[in-house]
Amino acid sequence: MDAITLLKDDHKTVEKLFKRFEKAGERAFVEKRRLVDQIIKELSVHAAIEEQYFYPVIRATVSGTEAMTLESLEEHHIVKWVLDELDGLDPEDERFDAKVTVLIENVRHHVKEEEHDLFPEVRDALGRSVLGDLGDAMVAAKDVAPTHPHPTAPDTPPGNKIVGAAAGVADRVGDTVSGVAQGSVTAVGDLIALVLQRKKPRVSAQGSPQARRTAAKVRAGASDAAEAVTDAVRDAERTVQQTAAAAERGAQQTAHEAKRTTARTVSAARSGAKGTATSARRGARDARSTAKRGATTTGRTARSGATKTARAAKSAAARTVEAAQSS
């Protein structure tokens, strides 16, 4: 793929995300967080492939681009700091929208300068074939590029290749993205040499000494970059294995604990049920006993009252008879 077309496509992708963020409602916190996460990933990968491939190659092969590429690196540096702050910021924070607004303004300014000033000059100098080779290398680099901002990491070769490869693996393990292509780390020095051999002859050769120095410098770091990627891949594999083993152990422990808790709960419930039943039976016996005692006492009282009443009635009747006879 043509390198400039690739970068412009990235610009369009990010601009669509910007517009969606700007249209999101004031309290659309979940949507804003999701959009910013996508913006962080897209810009992190985009900045990495530009810094690892595009800028080093054009600085070494296209005369007059030194100042523009250095300015672009500084703009990347500022953007990565804002991305880093947004990476863990709560979307309900009062500074969240303000930071995204500043980010959008900076990126749009950067894109405008690249597409209006830098890209036309590079396309005219290198031509379609060279830009195709460069674009292919950048496409491959996307597979191992960091997906989160690393503002303190080097942004020029060979340091950015070595650190970027390791950071890319670490980011992708953290993002649970699997698969790392070791062969995608192309030696930038070899790419620069290829460009110098194939670029248009009408381009000034004043940059050749600088190109040779840059190519030599990057070649020296190429083996280190490849080794760093290999080590990073191994570390990533070990991390994944260790994480999986820890998760399995945790799941087993949780299952055992759940079984023990369930058993204790069932046992306690049974004990409670037995206790409740026993208490109920005792209560029923006590109630029956109390009822019997009450009934016996009531009966006795009633019989005693009836006897007294009968005696009083007899006495009254006798007195009545006596009174009648006397009369």
C-alpha positions in Angstrom: 0.0 0.0 0.0 1.1 3.6 -0.7 2.6 5.0 2.5 0.9 8.4 2.1 -2.5 6.8 1.3 -2.1 4.7 4.4 -1.5 7.7 6.6 -4.3 9.7 5.1 -6.7 6.8 5.7 -5.6 6.8 9.3 -6.3 10.6 9.4 -9.9 10.0 8.1 -10.5 7.2 10.6 -9.5 9.5 13.5 -11.5 12.4 12.1 -14.7 10.3 12.1 -14.1 9.4 15.7 -13.6 13.1 16.5 -16.9 14.1 14.9 -18.7 11.4 16.7 -17.3 12.6 20.0 -18.3 16.2 19.3 -21.9 15.0 18.5 -22.2 12.9 21.6 -24.5 14.2 24.3 -23.2 16.1 27.3 -23.9 13.1 29.6 -23.1 10.3 27.2 -20.3 9.2 29.4 -20.2 5.5 28.3 -20.1 6.5 24.6 -17.5 9.1 25.1 -15.2 6.7 27.0 -15.6 4.1 24.2 -14.8 6.7 21.5 -11.7 8.0 23.4 -10.4 4.5 23.9 -10.7 4.0 20.1 -9.0 7.4 19.5 -6.1 6.4 21.8 -5.5 3.1 20.0 -5.7 4.6 16.5 -3.4 7.6 17.3 -0.9 5.4 19.2 -0.5 3.0 16.3 -0.4 5.8 13.7 2.2 7.8 15.6 4.4 4.7 16.1 4.5 3.7 12.4 5.2 7.3 11.4 8.1 7.6 13.9 9.6 4.2 13.2 9.4 4.3 9.4 7.9 7.3 7.6 9.9 10.1 9.3 13.3 8.4 9.4 13.0 7.4 5.7 12.0 10.9 4.4 14.5 12.7 6.6 17.3 10.6 5.1 16.1 10.6 1.5 14.0 13.8 0.8 15.9 17.0 0.9 14.3 19.9 2.9 12.1 17.8 5.1 14.3 17.9 8.2 12.5 20.9 9.9 9.0 19.6 9.1 9.7 16.1 10.5 11.2 17.5 13.7 8.2 19.7 14.2 5.9 16.7 13.6 7.8 14.7 16.2 7.2 17.5 18.7 3.5 17.6 17.9 3.4 13.9 18.4 5.1 14.3 21.8 2.4 16.8 22.9 -0.4 14.6 21.6 0.9 11.5 23.4 1.0 13.3 26.8 -2.7 14.2 26.4 -3.5 10.7 25.3 -1.7 9.3 28.3 -3.7 11.5 30.6 -7.0 10.5 28.9 -6.1 6.8 29.0 -7.2 6.5 32.7 -9.4 9.5 33.2 -13.0 9.2 34.3 -15.3 10.5 31.5 -17.3 12.3 34.2 -14.2 14.2 35.3 -14.6 18.0 34.7 -11.4 18.0 32.6 -12.2 15.1 30.4 -14.1 17.0 27.6 -11.6 19.9 27.8 -8.7 17.5 27.3 -10.4 15.8 24.3 -11.1 19.2 22.8 -7.4 20.2 23.0 -6.4 16.9 21.6 -8.7 17.3 18.6 -7.4 20.8 17.9 -3.8 19.7 18.0 -4.3 16.6 15.8 -6.3 18.6 13.2 -3.5 21.2 13.0 -0.9 18.4 12.6 -2.9 16.6 9.9 -3.5 19.9 8.0 0.3 20.6 7.9 1.2 17.1 6.9 -1.4 16.8 4.1 -0.9 20.3 2.7 2.8 20.7 3.0 4.8 17.5 3.8 2.9 14.8 1.9 2.9 16.5 -1.6 6.7 17.1 -1.3 7.4 13.5 -0.3 5.2 12.1 -3.0 6.9 14.2 -5.7 10.3 13.2 -4.4 9.8 9.4 -3.9 7.2 8.3 -6.4 4.6 5.6 -6.4 6.9 2.5 -6.3 9.1 3.7 -3.4 6.0 4.8 -1.4 4.5 1.4 -2.0 7.5 -0.4 -0.5 7.5 2.0 2.4 3.7 1.6 2.9 4.0 -2.2 2.9 6.6 -2.0 5.8 4.3 0.4 7.7 1.3 -1.9 7.3 3.3 -4.8 8.7 4.5 -2.6 11.6 0.9 -1.9 12.6 0.7 -5.5 13.8 3.3 -4.9 16.6 2.8 -1.2 17.2 1.9 0.1 20.7 -1.8 0.5 21.2 -1.4 2.9 24.1 0.7 6.2 24.3 4.2 6.0 25.7 5.2 9.7 25.9 8.5 9.1 27.6 9.7 6.5 25.1 12.2 7.4 22.3 10.6 8.7 19.1 13.6 8.3 16.7 15.6 5.2 15.6 17.0 3.0 16.8 15.6 3.5 20.3 12.0 3.8 19.1 12.2 0.5 17.3 13.5 -1.4 20.3 11.3 0.2 22.9 8.3 0.3 20.6 8.4 -3.4 19.8 8.4 -4.3 23.5 5.7 -1.7 24.3 3.6 -3.0 21.5 3.7 -6.6 22.8 3.0 -5.4 26.3 0.0 -3.3 25.2 -1.5 -6.1 23.1 -1.2 -8.6 26.0 -2.9 -6.0 28.2 -5.6 -5.5 25.5 -5.9 -9.4 25.3 -4.9 -9.2 21.6 -3.0 -12.3 20.6 -0.5 -12.9 17.8 2.8 -11.1 17.2 4.5 -11.2 13.8 8.3 -11.1 14.4 9.1 -10.7 10.8 7.2 -7.4 10.6 10.1 -5.4 12.1 11.8 -4.4 8.9 15.3 -2.8 9.2 14.8 0.9 8.5 18.4 1.2 7.3 17.8 -1.4 4.6 14.6 0.4 3.6 16.5 3.8 3.4 19.1 2.2 1.2 16.4 0.8 -1.1 14.8 4.2 -1.3 18.1 5.9 -2.2 18.6 3.4 -5.0 15.1 3.8 -6.4 14.1 7.4 -5.8 13.8 9.9 -8.7 17.2 11.1 -10.0 16.0 14.7 -10.1 16.0 14.9 -6.3 19.0 16.6 -4.8 21.7 14.3 -3.5 22.7 16.7 -0.8 21.1 14.5 1.8 23.2 11.4 0.8 25.8 11.8 3.5 23.1 12.2 6.1 21.2 9.3 4.6 24.3 7.1 4.9 24.8 8.1 8.5 21.1 7.5 9.3 21.1 4.2 7.6 24.3 3.0 9.4 22.8 4.2 12.7 19.6 2.3 12.2 21.3 -0.8 10.9 23.3 -0.9 14.1 20.1 -1.0 16.0 18.2 -3.4 13.7 19.5 -6.6 15.3 18.8 -5.2 18.7 15.2 -4.5 17.6 14.7 -8.0 16.3 16.1 -9.4 19.5 13.9 -7.2 21.6 10.9 -8.3 19.7 11.8 -12.0 20.2 12.3 -11.4 23.9 9.1 -9.5 24.1 7.2 -12.3 22.4 8.6 -14.8 24.8 7.8 -12.6 27.8 4.3 -12.1 26.4 3.8 -15.9 26.0 5.0 -16.5 29.6 2.7 -13.8 30.9 -0.3 -15.3 29.1 0.5 -18.7 30.4 1.1 -17.5 33.9 -2.1 -15.4 33.8 -4.1 -18.4 32.5 -2.7 -20.7 35.2 -3.4 -18.1 37.9 -6.9 -17.7 36.7 -7.5 -21.5 36.7 -6.1 -21.8 40.2 -8.3 -18.9 41.3 -11.4 -20.5 39.7 -10.7 -23.8 41.4 -10.2 -22.1 44.8 -13.4 -20.1 44.3 -15.3 -23.3 43.4 -14.0 -25.1 46.5 -14.8 -22.2 48.7 -18.3 -21.9 47.2 -18.9 -25.6 48.0 -17.7 -25.2 51.5 -19.9 -22.1 52.0 -22.9 -24.0 50.5 -22.3 -27.0 52.8 -22.0 -24.7 55.8 -25.2 -22.8 54.8 -27.2 -26.1 54.3 -25.9 -27.5 57.6 -26.8 -24.3 59.4 -30.3 -24.3 57.8 -30.9 -27.8 58.8 -29.8 -27.2 62.4 -32.0 -24.1 62.5 -34.9 -26.1 61.1 -34.4 -28.8 63.7 -34.2 -26.2 66.5 -37.3 -24.5 65.3 -39.2 -27.8 65.1 -38.1 -28.8 68.6 -39.1 -25.4 70.0 -42.4 -25.6 68.2 -43.1 -29.1 69.7 -42.2 -27.9 73.2 -44.4 -24.8 72.8 -47.3 -27.0 71.7 -46.8 -29.3 74.7 -46.6 -26.3 77.0 -49.8 -24.8 75.5 -51.7 -28.1 75.9 -50.5 -28.4 79.5 -51.5 -24.8 80.2 -54.9 -25.3 78.6 -55.5 -28.4 80.7 -54.5 -26.7 83.9 -56.8 -23.8 83.0 -59.7 -26.0 82.2 -59.3 -28.0 85.4 -59.2 -24.8 87.5 -62.1 -23.4 85.6 -64.1 -26.5 86.2 -63.4 -26.6 89.9 -64.3 -23.0 90.2 -67.5 -23.6 88.3 -68.5 -26.6 90.4 -67.8 -24.8 93.7 -69.9 -21.8 92.5 -72.7 -24.1 91.5 -72.7 -25.9 94.9 -72.8 -22.6 96.7 -75.6 -21.3 94.5 -77.6 -24.5 95.1 -77.2 -24.3 98.9 -78.2 -20.6 98.9 -81.3 -21.5 96.8 -82.3 -24.3 99.2 -81.9 -22.0 102.2 -83.9 -19.3 100.6 -86.7 -21.8 99.7 -86.8 -23.1 103.3 -87.2 -19.6 104.7 -89.9 -18.9 102.2 -91.9 -22.0 103.2 -91.5 -21.2 106.9 -92.8 -17.7 106.4 -95.8 -19.0 104.5 -96.7 -21.5 107.2 -96.4 -18.8 109.9 -98.9 -16.7 108.1 
